[in-house]
Amino acid sequence: MSTENLFNKVWDLHTVGKLSSGQTQLFVGQHLVHEVTSPQAFAMLRDRGLKVLFPERTLATVDHIIPTDNQVRPFADGMAEEMMLAIETNCDEFGIELLNLGDGRQGIVHVVGPELGLTQPGITLVCGDSHTSTHGAFGAIALGIGTSQVAQVLATQTLAMNRPRVRRIEVSGSLAAGVFAKDVILAIIRRLGVQGGVGFAYEYAGSVFDAMTMEERMTVCNMSIEGGARCGYVNPDQTTVEFLRGRDAVPSGESFERAAAWWLSLASSPDASFDDHVTIDGSMIEPTVTWGIHPGQSVGVGETILGPSEYPVEERAGVTEALEFMGLEAGQGICGQAIDVAFIGSCTNSRLSDLREAAAIARGQKVAAGVRALVVPGSQKVAAQAEEEGLDRIFTEAGFQWRAAGCSMCLAMNPDKLQGREMCASSSNRNFKGRQGSPTGRTLLMSPAMVAAAAIQGRVTDVRQWDTVS
């Protein structure tokens, strides 16, 4: 391979041609579909008398609107039932495989893709969901797209877009005990801003990423979009190879070894060029909590919230708005902030390792009085593995609700919602106004372990106080 960075290598390999608009027409290797952004796309195909060009390159699942408690059909929510019927009809008509509730593999779209081995290094992958950037953890170009683009990919298996620049973000050193991948990405967004990545793809590198598991890398790549980046990725290495070995959609035997050698060859060369380079000392990152109304408004758990005057002029109005909405004050520490709800789940942090980290905190403890606590596994496979390990019993004995797989309270397009001014400690990815179902509800983003600690204490707590944290 060339001395280019991985992003440009993969982009060039998938370039079909240049369009008159100046955009690149990219071949799409894998397309993932869910029930919310696909109905209009399939309707566009029907209106034009088109078929899905390569149905075998598309996989559908249900996740956004499904309830995580009572899943008896028809759903109590008429709109949710309508969307379920639509995706079932569309997948049947157009010949697309659907991971439905009775499948055993159903789950959040960004959990099931890697789980099945569909997400592989060197591919282009798209989905009608902004957090498609998750799949970049494997060294793929993974892009969230809009509904009209979903229709475009279904019909042509290609996508028209401009090539972004590439920024390398190197996190050096090692993470302290109690600091997790979620803290790393929150620290990156705090440093670069929620608009800092506009026009860029992020390459995550350095000793901290070298030491991460694939699930940790997925957490970081998942929130690339929260930093404004078009996507984010980590170069494939032996950790990537071993994660994929034996997965349903990958080759086996000698074919797998040949594929693995090619995957490894895609990594950015030591002398690869980048449009920008940022370095961060990982040893300086502490457990991080958002205090505001976007993911860039965060502090370390031991820090205090800065006032508007401490920010650049262009950010001061937003800081004032966030403080007023959240009911917080400049100079206040986030540690000790009372919560009403604790949510462990979402495409960011609902995998088995996330649940293990939270269960290590919850073991032998009790959820604080007045706190509603939910644990929602990211897929039916994650749920089954967690139950085999007894994690569900640890949670339920501590007073958490153990739910079925789905997006749940991350975006509240289902019955799991905040009520009124409730304050939620959440392992999800967005803390926008109204994101969790109530226009006045408030969200504090943090790692699953920090959420579990907050649920038990009834307030934001430094998880490093727990003896079980590693």
N, C-alpha and C positions, 0 to 999 in steps of 0.2 A: 504493500500500500504506500501511498504518498506520505510526505511529511506534513500534511495538513492536519487540522484538528478534526475530531470525530464528526462534529456536526456537518462540516463542509464535505467530508468524505461521503457520508450517508446521503446528504442532499444531492450531490452530484450523481451518485449511483441511481437515484430515483427520479432524476430529471428526464421528463419525456420531451420537453421542448420549451422554447421561449415564446410567450404570447405577445401580441402586438401592444398590450398594456404595459409590457416590461416585466410582468410577473412570470414566475416559473410554473409550468404545469408539472406537478409531482405525481408519480404513481404512488398509490396508497396500498401498503402491504396488508394491513389489518384494520378493519372497521368494527367498532363496538357500538351497539345501539341500546338505548333504554326506552322506557315507556313515555317519557315526558316530551322529549324533543323530536320524536320520530313520526307522530301521526301526520303532521302537515307535510313532512318530506315524502312519505308514501303517497299522500294525496296528490302531490305535484307529479309523481311518476304516473299515476292513473290518468290525470288530466292530459298528459302528453302521450299516453299510450306506450310508456317505456317499461322495460323490465329491469331488474337488478342484474347488472352485468356479470358479476362474480359472486353469487350468493354464498359460496363456500368461504369467501374472505370476510364475511360479516357474521358476527355473533350478537344475539340480543339477550338481555336479561331484564328483570324488573327489580326496582330498588327505591326510586324516589317517593312514590305515592303509596306504597304498600304499608298497611299497618303492621306494627311489630308485636302486637298482643293478640288480638282476635283476627285471624286470617281466613275465617269462614267466608266463602263466596255465596251470594254477591256481597261485596264490601258495603258497610253501612254508609260510606261516603259515595254518593252516586257518581261524582266526577272521577274518583279513583277507579270505580268499577268500569266506567266508560273507557278510561285509558287502558285498563287491563284487557278489555275486550278488543280494543283497537290493535294493540300490539300482537295479541294472539291471532287475530284475523290477518293482519299484515304479514306476519312471519309465515303463516300457513300459505297465503296466496303467493308470496314472492320466494318461497323456498328457503327461508332463513331459519337456522337453528335458534330456538328460544329456551333459555334456562328459566323455566317457570317455577312456581312455588313448590310443586311436587317433584322437581327434578333431582334434588339432593346436591346440586352444584350452584343453585341460585345465590345471588348476593349482589353487593355493590359492584358496579361495573368495573371500578378500578382495583377491586380486590380479586375478582374472578379471573380477569385477563392474565395476570401474572401467575395465579394459582394453577391455571390449566396449562401454562407454558406457551400461551399465545403471544405473550409479550417477550420478544427476543432482541438481542443486540442487532443493530444494523437495519432494522425495519423502520418503515414509516407507519404510524398508527394514529388514527383519528377517532373522535367520538364527539357527539353533540353535548359536551359537558366541559366546563372550563378546567376541571381538575384532571383532565387527561394527561397533563404534564407529569403525573405520577409515574407513568410507564417509562419516562426517560431514565429512571434509575437503572435500567438495563442497558443503557447505551443505544436507545432508540430515539428517533425524532417523533415525539408524541404531542399532538396538537388538539386542543379543544376547538370545535367548529360550531357555526350556527346552523339553524334548521335548513336554510336554503343550500348550504354547503353539504349537509347530510344528504339531501336529494342529489346533489351533484356527484358525490362519491358513490352513492348507490347506483346511479345510472352510468357512470364513466370510470369508476375506480381511480379517479384522479382528482386533484385539488389545485386550484390556482392561488398562488400567494407570493408575496415578496420575500426574498431571503433576508432574514434578520442578521445583525451583527452578533458576534460571539464574545461574551465576557467570561473570563475564567475567575472563579471565586475559590481561593485556596484557604482552607481552614487548617492551620497547623497545630502542632502540639497534641494534647490528649484531653478528653473531657473528664471533669471531676465526677466523683460519685454523686448520683442524684441529678445529673445533667443528661438530658436525652436529645434525640434527634429533633424533637419538636422545639426544644430550646435553641438549637442551632439555627433552624430556619427563622424563628422569631427574631433572633439576634441579627441575622443577615438582613431581614426586612427592616428592622429598626435602623440598622446602619445605612442601608442604601435607599430606603424609602419605598412607599407603595407605587411610585411612578418611576423609580430608578431603573427598572428593567425594561421600560418601553423601548421597543425596537431591537431588543437583545434576546438571544438564547443564552442561558447560564450553563457553563460547565462547572460542576462542583468537583473539587479536587483537594489534595492534601492529606496528611496523615490521619486526620479525623475521619474523612470519608473512606480512606483505605481500611480503617478498623471497623467501619459500620457493617452491620448485616444488610441483606437486601431489603428487609422490611424497614429498617431505619432509613436507608437511602430513598425508599419510596415516600416516606413521610416528608423528607426535605423536598424532593422533586414535586410532590403534590402541591405544595404551597408556593412554587415558583411564580404562579399566576398572581398570587397575592402581592408579590413584589413588582408586578408590572411586566415580567418577562413573558415572552411568547411561549417558552418552554424551558425546561431545565433537564440536565442529564448528568450521569456519572459514567466514566469510562468502564467498560466491562473488564473484569479480572477473574481470578480463580473463584472468588466468592460468588460471582455471577454464574459461572459455569456450574458450580456445585448446586446452586439453588435450582437451576433448570434441569439438571440431570434427573431423568426418570419421569418428568412431567408428561401429561397426556399428549400435548401437541408437539413435542420435540422428537427428533429422530433418536434411535437407539443404536447401541453397538458402535461399529466403526464409523457409521454416518454421524453419530453424535460427536465423536472425537474430531472428525473433519470440520463439523460445524463449529465446535468450540475453538479450534485453531483459527478459523476465520473470524469469529467474534473477537478474539483477543487481538487480532491484527488491526481491528478497526480503531483501537484506542488512539487518542491524540499522541502524536510523536513528541519526544522530548523537545524538539526544536520547532514544534508547531507554533504558528502565530495566532494572536488573538487581538481583537479590537480594543479590549480593555482588560485590566488585571487588578483584582482586589485581594488583599491578604487580611486574614483575621486570626487572632490568637485564640484557639479553642480553649485553652486553659483558663481564659478570663471570662468565659461564658458561665453564667449561673442560671438556676431555674428561673424561667422568664414567664411573665403574666402580662396579658394585654389589659390596659385600664380604660381604653377609649372605644371608638366606634370604627376603627379600621385596624388591621393587623400590625401596622407600623407604630401604633401608639402602645408601647409596651415598656416595662421596666423589669429589672432583675428583682427577685422576690425580696431582696434585702435593701432595695432602693426606695426612694420617695418619688412621687410624681412631680415633674417640673411644671411650673406655671407658664402661661402663654409668652411672657416676656423672655423666657429662656429659649424660645424657638425662633427660627427665621421669620421675618415679617409675613411672608406669604402663607405661613402655617398657623399663625396665631388665632385667626378666626375659627379655624377648625379645632384647635385645642380648646378654646373657650366653649365651643358647641359641645365637644365631647365631655368635658368636665361637667357641664350643666346637665346633659342627658344622663350621664352615669351617676350623678349625685355625689361626685368626688371633689376634692379640693387640692390645689397645689400645695406641696409640702407633706401631703399625706402618704403614708406607706401603704402599699397594696397588701402586704402581709397583715392578716387580721381582719380583712374585709369579709363581712358576713355573706353567706350565700343561701339560696333557697332551693336550688336544683343543682344536681351534679349529673353530667352526661358524659359517658365514655362510649365512643363510637365514631362514625363517619369514615369516609374514604381516606382520611388522614391517619387515623389512629384506632382501627378496629380489628387489627390482625392479631394472630395468636400471641406474638411477643408483647404487644400492647396490653393485652388482657393479663398476661403473666405478670407484667410490671405492676399493674394496678392491683392484682390479686395479692401480690406480695405485701402490699400496704394494707389491704383490707382483711387479711387473714387474722382471725381471732378478735376483730374489732367490731364496732357497731356504728352504723350511720347515725349522725347526730339527730336529735329530736327536731322535727319540723323540716328536715331536708328530704326532698324527693330525689332518689338516685336511680339512674338507669344505666345498664350495661347492654350494649347492642352489638353483637358480633357482626363482622363485615360480610360473612357468607355462611351458607349452611355447612360448608366444610370446616370453617373456623369454629362454628358453634359445636360441631361434632367432636373436633379435636379438643376443644376446651372442656367439654363435658366428660370426655374420656379421661382427662387429667384432673377432673374434679373442681375446675375453676368456677363453674356455675354454682356449686354448693358453697364455696368460699364466699362468693358474692351474696347469694341469697341468705346465708346464715348471718351475714353482716348487715342485712337490711336493704341491699340493692335489689332492684327488679332485673331479672334476667329475661331478655327479649329475643324474638326471632330476628333473623338477618334483614337489614335494610338501612336506608339513609337516616331514618328516624328524625331526631330533634336537630340534626345539623341544619336542615333548611325548612323543616316543619311543613312539608307538602303532604302531611299525613297526620294522624291524630296526636302525635307527640309534639306538644307545643308549650311554650312558656305562657303563663297567665299574668296579666297586668304587669306590675313593675318587678317581677321576680328577677333575681340575680342568679345567673347560671355559671358554674365552673364547667367548662366544656373542652373536650379534646378535639373539637372540630376545627374548621379552618377560617371561618368568617365571623366577625363580631359586629356586622353592620346593624343599623337600626332595623328592627322588625325581622331579622334573619331567622330567629327561632320561634316565630309564630305570633308574637305579641308586638304591636307597634311601640310599646313602652318597655318591653322586656330588655334586660341587659345581659351581656355575655362577656365572660372573662376567659380568654383562650389560654390553655396551658397543657402540659403533658398529661397522659393518662395517670401516671403515678401521682402527679400533683392534684388531679381531679379527685382521685381516691382519698388522698389525705384531707382535702377540703371537705369532702362528704362526711368523713369521720369526725372532723373537728367542728364542722359547721361554719368554717371560715377559711380563707386562703392561708395556707400553712407551708412553711419551708420543708419540703419532703426530705431534705438532708438530715432532719432530726430523727428519721426512722432508722433503726438498726438494720432493717432488711434491705435498704437501698444499696445498690452496687454500681 
